[in-house]
Amino acid sequence: MNNTTRRVPSALDGTKTAENLRQAFEKEAVNFAKGSIFSSAAQNDGNMSAKRVLDEQADNDKRLAELWLSYLDEIDDTLENLGELAAAKSILSSEYYPVFAEIADEEGFEEIGEKLRLASFAKSNHTKTLEDEQEKLTSPASAYAESPDTPWLCSACGYIVRGNTPPERCPLCSYPAEYFKKI
């Protein structure tokens, strides 16, 4: 589901506050992403103190982004959230990244152009995965395989089992069936 038609609550509709909340969300979301990336860089540099600070602040930024988005009434149930993210990733893969890749090529940045094309492909895969997850929610039976030899990966510990369905609990780490995915 593409939630571009979603509206802020009537009390905020058309207000400067709604506009400010949207900007605050976007800035905090960017800070969260950058903080997470910079934390990895600090870890790679061996600076665990800076990593901890960056992780903590990135988590703070994420929580603020979530708060501002909730005031805008843009956090829905899981099915709608999956649909919104799938639609956004589909637009990235089909409209943005291909154009960005062409421009990079034209400007002589072939490596960046190729990375943008690869990112477009990855976003297409993300879209498919999110749509598959939506399908599981609307038709739980579709999550199961027909073959008794279907491999299932526990995303908690990496254990692999085979069968028509995942086990109720992972034999290794005891996490529930929801942690298994077909591979």
N, CA and C of each residue as an Amber inpcrd file, in Angstrom:
protein
   549
   0.8370000  -1.1870000   0.0000000   0.0000000   0.0000000   0.0000000
   0.8740000   1.2390000   0.0000000   0.6390000   2.1440000  -0.8860000
   1.3780000   3.3940000  -0.9230000   0.6280000   4.3900000  -0.0630000
   1.2740000   4.8510000   0.9800000   0.6000000   5.7240000   1.9360000
   0.8120000   7.1970000   1.6400000   1.0020000   7.5420000   0.3880000
   1.1850000   8.9460000   0.0600000  -0.0960000   9.7330000   0.2930000
  -1.2200000   9.0420000   0.4290000  -2.4790000   9.7280000   0.6860000
  -2.7380000   9.8960000   2.1780000  -1.8500000   9.3980000   3.0140000
  -2.0170000   9.4960000   4.4480000  -2.0350000  10.9650000   4.8650000
  -2.8260000  11.2730000   5.8530000  -2.9500000  12.6530000   6.3060000
  -2.5800000  12.7710000   7.7680000  -2.0670000  13.9290000   8.1390000
  -1.8160000  14.1940000   9.5520000  -3.1590000  14.3950000  10.2380000
  -3.2150000  14.2430000  11.5560000  -4.4820000  14.4670000  12.2600000
  -5.0220000  15.8610000  11.9710000  -6.3220000  15.9780000  11.9760000
  -6.9560000  17.2390000  11.5910000  -6.4640000  18.4260000  12.4160000
  -6.1310000  18.2170000  13.6740000  -5.6580000  19.3350000  14.5030000
  -4.3250000  19.8870000  13.9870000  -3.5290000  19.0580000  13.3520000
  -2.2290000  19.5010000  12.8290000  -2.2630000  19.8360000  11.3430000
  -3.3140000  19.4120000  10.6610000  -3.3950000  19.5580000   9.2180000
  -3.1800000  21.0070000   8.7850000  -2.1920000  21.1860000   7.9060000
  -1.9330000  22.5090000   7.3500000  -1.2110000  23.4690000   8.2790000
  -0.7630000  22.9800000   9.4200000  -0.1180000  23.8790000  10.3740000
   1.3910000  23.9140000  10.1770000   1.9820000  24.9460000  10.6680000
   3.4350000  25.0640000  10.6700000   4.0310000  23.9900000  11.5830000
   3.3020000  23.6330000  12.6370000   3.7660000  22.5850000  13.5410000
   3.9220000  21.2640000  12.7960000   2.9670000  20.9130000  11.9530000
   3.0800000  19.6810000  11.1630000   4.3020000  19.7380000  10.2550000
   4.5080000  20.8680000   9.6120000   5.6790000  21.0460000   8.7510000
   6.9690000  20.9190000   9.5580000   6.9900000  21.5250000  10.7440000
   8.1680000  21.4590000  11.6100000   8.4280000  20.0300000  12.0950000
   7.3510000  19.3010000  12.4360000   7.5090000  17.9140000  12.8580000
   8.0850000  17.0650000  11.7300000   7.6430000  17.2950000  10.5150000
   8.1660000  16.5560000   9.3600000   9.6590000  16.8410000   9.2070000
  10.0520000  18.1120000   9.3060000  11.4760000  18.4580000   9.1890000
  12.2820000  17.8660000  10.3470000  11.7190000  17.9230000  11.5480000
  12.4150000  17.3510000  12.7060000  12.6110000  15.8560000  12.5220000
  11.5690000  15.1630000  12.0450000  11.6910000  13.7290000  11.7780000
  12.8090000  13.4630000  10.7760000  12.7980000  14.1890000   9.6600000
  13.7940000  13.9640000   8.6180000  15.2080000  14.2070000   9.1300000
  15.4070000  15.2760000   9.9060000  16.7450000  15.5740000  10.4440000
  17.1870000  14.5070000  11.4350000  16.2880000  14.0690000  12.3180000
  16.6400000  13.0420000  13.2920000  16.9200000  11.7070000  12.5940000
  16.1580000  11.3900000  11.5480000  16.3860000  10.1480000  10.8040000
  17.7720000  10.1670000  10.1490000  18.1530000  11.3020000   9.5950000
  19.4850000  11.4370000   8.9940000  20.5560000  11.3360000  10.0810000
  20.3330000  11.9940000  11.2200000  21.3020000  11.9070000  12.3210000
  21.4560000  10.4750000  12.8090000  20.3390000   9.7480000  12.8840000
  20.3910000   8.3450000  13.2930000  21.2550000   7.5380000  12.3170000
  21.0000000   7.7070000  11.0330000  21.7610000   6.9610000  10.0290000
  23.2420000   7.3260000  10.0920000  23.5400000   8.6110000  10.1350000
  24.9430000   9.0300000  10.1820000  25.6120000   8.5570000  11.4690000
  24.9130000   8.6830000  12.5950000  25.4870000   8.2350000  13.8640000
  25.8190000   6.7520000  13.8310000  24.9400000   5.9550000  13.2330000
  25.1840000   4.5110000  13.1240000  26.3900000   4.2240000  12.2360000
  26.4710000   4.9380000  11.1250000  27.6050000   4.7590000  10.2050000
  28.8980000   5.2230000  10.8610000  28.8570000   6.3720000  11.5250000
  30.0520000   6.8950000  12.1790000  30.4860000   5.9900000  13.3310000
  29.5260000   5.3340000  13.9880000  29.8490000   4.3880000  15.0470000
  30.6600000   3.2260000  14.4860000  30.2600000   2.7260000  13.3380000
  31.0180000   1.6460000  12.6910000  32.4230000   2.0990000  12.3410000
  32.5410000   3.3430000  11.8720000  33.8670000   3.8770000  11.5350000
  34.7330000   3.9810000  12.7900000  34.1350000   4.4280000  13.8940000
  34.8850000   4.5280000  15.1510000  35.3500000   3.1470000  15.6020000
  34.4750000   2.1460000  15.4530000  34.8560000   0.7840000  15.8100000
  36.0070000   0.3010000  14.9300000  35.9270000   0.5870000  13.6360000
  37.0020000   0.2030000  12.7180000  38.3200000   0.8760000  13.0860000
  38.2170000   2.0950000  13.6490000  39.4080000   2.8230000  14.0940000
  39.9090000   2.3330000  15.4510000  39.1220000   1.4420000  16.0860000
  39.5060000   0.9460000  17.3990000  39.1260000   1.8730000  18.5350000
  38.2910000   2.8620000  18.2590000  37.9030000   3.8180000  19.2950000
  36.5450000   3.4240000  19.8690000  36.5740000   2.5250000  20.8430000
  35.3330000   1.9870000  21.4000000  34.5860000   3.0130000  22.2490000
  35.2940000   3.9470000  22.8340000  34.6280000   4.9920000  23.6150000
  33.7560000   5.8580000  22.6970000  34.3210000   6.2780000  21.5760000
  33.5510000   7.0780000  20.6180000  32.4040000   6.2530000  20.0400000
  32.6390000   4.9630000  19.7970000  31.5810000   4.0900000  19.2830000
  30.3980000   4.0760000  20.2400000  30.6680000   3.9040000  21.5300000
  29.5870000   3.8640000  22.5200000  28.7990000   5.1770000  22.5310000
  29.5060000   6.2960000  22.4850000  28.8320000   7.6040000  22.4710000
  27.9820000   7.7390000  21.2130000  28.5420000   7.3810000  20.0720000
  27.7960000   7.4840000  18.8120000  26.5880000   6.5430000  18.7930000
  26.7530000   5.3280000  19.3140000  25.6270000   4.3920000  19.3900000
  24.5070000   4.9470000  20.2630000  24.8750000   5.4670000  21.4200000
  23.8780000   6.0170000  22.3400000  23.1300000   7.1900000  21.7100000
  23.8750000   8.0840000  21.0820000  23.2230000   9.2430000  20.4800000
  22.4090000   8.8600000  19.2480000  22.8710000   7.8840000  18.4930000
  22.0820000   7.4110000  17.3460000  20.7610000   6.8330000  17.8450000
  20.8070000   6.0930000  18.9480000  19.5820000   5.5420000  19.5190000
  18.6530000   6.6650000  19.9830000  19.2180000   7.7110000  20.5750000
  18.4160000   8.8770000  20.9780000  17.7600000   9.5240000  19.7640000
  18.5320000   9.6810000  18.6820000  18.0010000  10.2900000  17.4550000
  16.8590000   9.4460000  16.8820000  17.0270000   8.1310000  16.9060000
  15.9810000   7.2320000  16.4100000  14.6990000   7.4030000  17.2200000
  14.8330000   7.4880000  18.5290000  13.6520000   7.6370000  19.3900000
  12.9390000   8.9710000  19.1310000  13.7080000  10.0220000  18.9090000
  13.0780000  11.3120000  18.5910000  12.4020000  11.2710000  17.2280000
  13.0410000  10.6410000  16.2560000  12.4190000  10.5000000  14.9320000
  11.0990000   9.7570000  15.0610000  11.0930000   8.7050000  15.8650000
   9.8730000   7.9320000  16.0930000   8.7960000   8.7900000  16.7610000
   9.1870000   9.5930000  17.7190000   8.2270000  10.4640000  18.4090000
   7.5880000  11.4480000  17.4340000   8.4200000  12.1190000  16.6220000
   7.8770000  13.1150000  15.6880000   6.9770000  12.4440000  14.6560000
   7.3520000  11.2680000  14.1870000   6.5300000  10.5510000  13.2160000
   5.2000000  10.1130000  13.8330000   5.2420000   9.7590000  15.1110000
   3.9930000   9.3480000  15.7660000   3.0410000  10.5310000  15.9160000
   3.5650000  11.7130000  16.1850000   2.6900000  12.8970000  16.2490000
   2.0310000  13.1670000  14.9030000   2.7380000  12.8300000  13.8350000
   2.1750000  13.0000000  12.4900000   1.2380000  11.8540000  12.1230000
   1.0730000  10.9090000  13.0380000   0.1860000   9.7560000  12.8620000
   0.5830000   8.9540000  11.6290000   1.9050000   8.7070000  11.4860000
   2.4010000   7.9870000  10.3200000   3.0750000   6.6690000  10.6760000
   2.7290000   6.1180000  11.8300000   3.1770000   4.7750000  12.1730000
   1.9140000   3.9350000  12.2480000   1.7720000   3.0400000  11.2780000
   0.5580000   2.2350000  11.1760000   0.8020000   0.8240000  11.6890000
  -0.1470000  -0.0560000  11.3680000   0.0620000  -1.4540000  11.7170000
   1.1390000  -2.0290000  10.7950000   1.6260000  -3.1830000  11.1470000
   2.7580000  -3.7810000  10.4330000   2.4800000  -3.9430000   8.9500000
   1.2910000  -4.3950000   8.5920000   0.9670000  -4.6090000   7.1860000
   1.0900000  -3.3100000   6.3880000   0.5320000  -2.2350000   6.9070000
   0.6260000  -0.9460000   6.2160000   2.0560000  -0.4090000   6.2220000
   2.7800000  -0.5900000   7.3190000   4.1720000  -0.1320000   7.3740000
   5.0210000  -0.8590000   6.3310000   4.8120000  -2.1740000   6.1910000
   5.5380000  -2.9370000   5.1670000   5.2190000  -2.3910000   3.7800000
   3.9470000  -2.1070000   3.5310000   3.5380000  -1.5890000   2.2290000
   4.1370000  -0.2320000   1.9310000   4.1510000   0.6340000   2.9350000
   4.7260000   1.9660000   2.7310000   6.2100000   1.8750000   2.4050000
   6.9280000   1.0500000   3.1520000   8.3590000   0.9240000   2.9040000
   8.6320000   0.2600000   1.5600000   7.8250000  -0.7450000   1.1960000
   7.9800000  -1.3880000  -0.1130000   7.7840000  -0.3740000  -1.2320000
   6.7760000   0.4770000  -1.1060000   6.5160000   1.4950000  -2.1270000
   7.6780000   2.4790000  -2.2290000   8.2090000   2.8940000  -1.0850000
   9.3240000   3.8390000  -1.0870000  10.5680000   3.2250000  -1.7240000
  10.8490000   1.9660000  -1.4150000  12.0180000   1.3050000  -1.9850000
  11.8280000   1.0430000  -3.4740000  10.6040000   0.7740000  -3.8770000
  10.3120000   0.5760000  -5.2950000  10.5850000   1.8500000  -6.0870000
  10.2020000   2.9820000  -5.5300000  10.4580000   4.2690000  -6.1880000
  11.9620000   4.5220000  -6.2920000  12.6990000   4.2270000  -5.2150000
  14.1560000   4.3790000  -5.2710000  14.7500000   3.5280000  -6.3880000
  14.2960000   2.2770000  -6.4830000  14.8930000   1.3530000  -7.4590000
  14.4880000   1.6590000  -8.8850000  13.2920000   2.1650000  -9.0790000
  12.8150000   2.3410000 -10.4550000  12.9300000   3.7760000 -10.9720000
  12.8960000   4.7500000 -10.0800000  12.9010000   6.1360000 -10.5320000
  14.1760000   6.8990000 -10.1730000  14.6300000   6.7810000  -8.9500000
  15.7590000   7.5930000  -8.5100000  17.1070000   7.0210000  -8.9360000
  17.4160000   5.7960000  -8.4940000  18.7490000   5.2600000  -8.7330000
  19.1100000   5.1370000 -10.2060000  18.2050000   4.7230000 -11.0820000
  18.5910000   4.6640000 -12.5050000  18.9700000   6.0370000 -13.0680000
  18.2230000   7.0630000 -12.7040000  18.5220000   8.4250000 -13.1650000
  19.8430000   8.9050000 -12.5570000  20.0160000   8.6540000 -11.2590000
  21.2630000   9.0580000 -10.6010000  22.4540000   8.3670000 -11.2580000
  22.3030000   7.0890000 -11.6360000  23.3940000   6.3380000 -12.2720000
  23.7570000   6.9430000 -13.6200000  22.7480000   7.3000000 -14.4090000
  23.0070000   7.9240000 -15.7180000  23.7660000   9.2400000 -15.5570000
  23.3510000  10.0350000 -14.6030000  24.0150000  11.3290000 -14.3760000
  25.4590000  11.1050000 -13.9480000  25.6790000  10.1500000 -13.0420000
  27.0480000   9.8600000 -12.5960000  27.9080000   9.4340000 -13.7920000
  27.3590000   8.5800000 -14.6560000  28.0940000   8.1420000 -15.8480000
  28.4300000   9.3290000 -16.7440000  27.4260000  10.1860000 -16.9730000
  27.6360000  11.3500000 -17.8420000  28.7010000  12.2820000 -17.2870000
  28.8060000  12.3540000 -15.9730000  29.7920000  13.2340000 -15.3440000
  31.1490000  12.5490000 -15.1630000  31.2620000  11.3210000 -15.6580000
  32.5410000  10.6320000 -15.5980000  32.7650000   9.8270000 -14.3280000
  31.7290000   9.5870000 -13.5490000  31.8500000   8.8260000 -12.3090000
  31.2510000   7.4290000 -12.5130000  31.9070000   6.6440000 -13.3690000
  31.3790000   5.3370000 -13.7590000  31.2410000   4.3860000 -12.5710000
  32.2070000   4.3970000 -11.6690000  32.1320000   3.5060000 -10.5100000
  30.9000000   3.8390000  -9.6630000  30.6540000   5.1210000  -9.4420000
  29.4760000   5.5270000  -8.6710000  28.2070000   5.1510000  -9.4300000
  28.2120000   5.3360000 -10.7440000  27.0690000   4.9440000 -11.5550000
  26.7620000   3.4600000 -11.4060000  27.7970000   2.6460000 -11.4320000
  27.6070000   1.1980000 -11.2810000  27.0780000   0.8660000  -9.8820000
  27.6080000   1.5200000  -8.8600000  27.1240000   1.2780000  -7.4880000
  25.6530000   1.6830000  -7.3620000  25.2680000   2.7640000  -8.0200000
  23.8600000   3.1830000  -7.9870000  22.9690000   2.1590000  -8.6830000
  23.4440000   1.5770000  -9.7870000  22.6650000   0.5310000 -10.4540000
  22.5440000  -0.7060000  -9.5690000  23.6440000  -1.0590000  -8.8940000
  23.5950000  -2.1900000  -7.9720000  22.6620000  -1.9050000  -6.7990000
  22.6700000  -0.6730000  -6.3030000  21.7580000  -0.2920000  -5.2220000
  20.3130000  -0.3840000  -5.6880000  20.0700000  -0.0190000  -6.9420000
  18.7260000  -0.1290000  -7.5110000  18.2630000  -1.5830000  -7.4820000
  19.1570000  -2.4870000  -7.8660000  18.8430000  -3.9140000  -7.8450000
  18.5670000  -4.3810000  -6.4160000  19.3980000  -3.9410000  -5.4680000
  19.2060000  -4.3190000  -4.0630000  17.8540000  -3.8140000  -3.5510000
  17.4930000  -2.5910000  -3.9110000  16.2060000  -2.0380000  -3.4700000
  15.0460000  -2.8090000  -4.0820000  15.2090000  -3.2950000  -5.3150000
  14.1750000  -4.1470000  -5.9190000  14.0020000  -5.4170000  -5.1010000
  15.1270000  -5.9800000  -4.6620000  15.0640000  -7.1740000  -3.8130000
  14.4000000  -6.8590000  -2.4790000  14.7230000  -5.7090000  -1.9120000
  14.0890000  -5.3060000  -0.6500000  12.5780000  -5.1940000  -0.8280000
  12.1680000  -4.5830000  -1.9410000  10.7420000  -4.4270000  -2.2200000
  10.0690000  -5.7920000  -2.2490000  10.6780000  -6.7370000  -2.9630000
  10.1150000  -8.0870000  -3.0660000  10.0310000  -8.7400000  -1.6970000
  11.0700000  -8.6140000  -0.8930000  11.0730000  -9.2020000   0.4450000
   9.9620000  -8.6100000   1.3060000   9.7870000  -7.2900000   1.2400000
   8.7240000  -6.6420000   2.0190000   7.3470000  -7.0780000   1.5350000
   7.1890000  -7.2010000   0.2200000   5.9060000  -7.6620000  -0.3260000
   5.6370000  -9.1090000   0.0700000   6.6830000  -9.9450000   0.0930000
   6.5260000 -11.3310000   0.5440000   6.0870000 -11.3600000   2.0090000
   6.6560000 -10.4680000   2.7990000   6.2880000 -10.4060000   4.2210000
   4.8340000  -9.9740000   4.3770000   4.3890000  -9.0370000   3.5410000
   2.9730000  -8.6510000   3.5430000   2.0990000  -9.8570000   3.2150000
   2.5300000 -10.6270000   2.2260000   1.7730000 -11.8160000   1.8270000
   1.6630000 -12.8050000   2.9820000   2.7510000 -12.9760000   3.7320000
   2.7150000 -13.8680000   4.8870000   1.6730000 -13.4110000   5.9070000
   1.5720000 -12.0910000   6.0830000   0.6150000 -11.5660000   7.0610000
  -0.8240000 -11.7390000   6.5990000  -1.0480000 -11.6240000   5.2990000
  -2.4200000 -11.7310000   4.7980000  -2.8030000 -13.1720000   4.4870000
  -1.8040000 -14.0200000   4.1880000  -2.0500000 -15.4380000   3.9030000
  -0.9590000 -16.2650000   4.5680000  -1.0740000 -16.4930000   5.8770000
   0.0070000 -17.1930000   6.5910000   0.3980000 -18.5250000   5.9820000
  -0.5240000 -19.2270000   5.3460000  -0.1920000 -20.5190000   4.7480000
   0.8460000 -20.3780000   3.6440000   0.9270000 -19.2110000   2.9890000
   1.8850000 -19.0250000   1.8980000   3.3230000 -18.9770000   2.3940000
   3.5050000 -18.8340000   3.6980000   4.8600000 -18.7850000   4.2440000
   5.5030000 -20.1630000   4.2640000   4.6990000 -21.2000000   4.0730000
   5.2240000 -22.5500000   4.1720000   5.4610000 -23.1780000   2.8120000
   6.4440000 -24.0210000   2.7740000   6.8460000 -24.6690000   1.5340000
   6.0450000 -25.9480000   1.3220000   6.0770000 -26.4320000   0.1050000
   5.4190000 -27.6880000  -0.2030000   6.3840000 -28.8560000  -0.0870000
   7.6590000 -28.5990000  -0.1630000   8.6620000 -29.6560000  -0.1520000
   9.1410000 -29.9350000   1.2740000   9.2160000 -31.1980000   1.6450000
   9.7420000 -31.5270000   2.9740000  11.2460000 -31.2900000   3.0730000
  11.8740000 -30.9370000   1.9450000  13.3090000 -30.6820000   1.9290000
  13.6340000 -29.1810000   1.8930000  12.6440000 -28.3360000   2.1340000
  12.8650000 -26.8890000   2.1180000  13.7710000 -26.4830000   3.2810000
  14.8660000 -25.7470000   2.9880000  15.7410000 -25.3000000   4.0770000
  15.1780000 -24.0490000   4.7680000  15.2680000 -24.0450000   6.0790000
  14.8210000 -22.9230000   6.9070000  16.0010000 -22.4490000   7.7380000
  16.2630000 -21.1320000   7.7150000  17.3790000 -20.5330000   8.4460000
  16.8490000 -19.7910000   9.6620000  17.3920000 -20.0970000  10.8220000
  17.0530000 -19.3440000  12.0330000  17.8490000 -18.0390000  11.9960000
  17.1530000 -16.9250000  11.9340000  17.8460000 -15.6380000  11.8440000
  18.4710000 -15.2270000  13.1740000  18.1280000 -15.9180000  14.2540000
  18.7250000 -15.5930000  15.5530000  20.1140000 -16.2010000  15.7040000
  20.2740000 -17.4720000  15.2500000  21.5550000 -18.1430000  15.4900000
  22.2040000 -18.7260000  14.2430000  21.4660000 -18.7790000  13.1240000
  22.0330000 -19.2870000  11.8920000  21.8350000 -20.7800000  11.6620000
  21.1670000 -21.4660000  12.5760000  20.9170000 -22.8940000  12.4250000
  19.9790000 -23.1330000  11.2440000  20.2130000 -24.2040000  10.4810000
  19.3830000 -24.5290000   9.3190000  18.7240000 -25.8880000   9.5580000
  17.4120000 -25.9250000   9.3180000  16.6660000 -27.1810000   9.3690000
  15.9400000 -27.3430000   8.0390000  15.4620000 -28.5470000   7.7680000
  14.7220000 -28.8160000   6.5380000  13.3450000 -29.3530000   6.9010000
  12.3550000 -28.9420000   6.0810000  11.0050000 -29.4380000   6.2970000
   9.9900000 -28.5830000   5.5650000   8.7160000 -29.0090000   5.6140000
   7.6350000 -28.2260000   4.9970000   7.4410000 -26.9000000   5.7170000
   7.6840000 -26.9240000   7.0110000   7.4940000 -25.7350000   7.8460000
   8.6820000 -25.6230000   8.7900000   8.8930000 -24.4470000   9.3310000
   9.9540000 -24.3290000  10.3360000   9.5020000 -24.9940000  11.6300000
  10.4370000 -25.3670000  12.4890000  10.0390000 -25.9430000  13.7720000
   9.3910000 -24.8700000  14.6640000   8.6320000 -25.3130000  15.6400000
   8.0140000 -24.3590000  16.5640000   9.0720000 -23.5440000  17.2910000
  10.1850000 -24.1910000  17.5970000  11.3120000 -23.5310000  18.2600000
  12.5990000 -24.0440000  17.6350000  13.5860000 -23.1650000  17.5540000
  14.8930000 -23.5650000  17.0270000  15.5100000 -24.6000000  17.9600000
  15.9790000 -25.7210000  17.3970000  16.6140000 -26.7280000  18.2480000
  17.8920000 -26.2230000  18.9240000  18.5380000 -25.2240000  18.3280000
  19.7870000 -24.7190000  18.8850000  19.5640000 -23.6170000  19.9140000
  18.8500000 -22.5500000  19.5250000  18.7410000 -21.3810000  20.4130000
  17.3660000 -21.2090000  21.0470000  16.4150000 -22.0370000  20.6530000
  15.0520000 -22.0300000  21.2110000  14.2050000 -20.8300000  20.8110000
  14.6440000 -20.0430000  19.8380000  13.8090000 -18.9300000  19.3650000
  12.6040000 -19.5110000  18.6250000  11.4730000 -18.7750000  18.6140000
  10.2510000 -19.2920000  17.9870000  10.3260000 -19.3320000  16.4580000
   9.3540000 -20.0050000  15.8590000   9.2920000 -20.2250000  14.4120000
   9.3750000 -18.9310000  13.6090000   8.9020000 -17.8400000  14.1650000
   8.9170000 -16.5590000  13.4520000  10.3200000 -16.1090000  13.0830000
  11.3430000 -16.6800000  13.7190000  12.7190000 -16.3050000  13.4320000
  13.2960000 -17.0760000  12.2510000  12.5350000 -18.0370000  11.7210000
  13.0000000 -18.8170000  10.5760000  12.5310000 -18.1970000   9.2750000
  13.3800000 -18.3010000   8.2510000  12.9890000 -17.8860000   6.9060000
  13.4720000 -18.9340000   5.9230000  12.7030000 -19.0660000   4.8320000
  13.0960000 -20.0080000   3.7810000  14.3650000 -19.5000000   3.1090000
  15.2580000 -20.4160000   2.8040000  16.4750000 -20.0310000   2.0800000
  16.6200000 -20.8870000   0.8340000
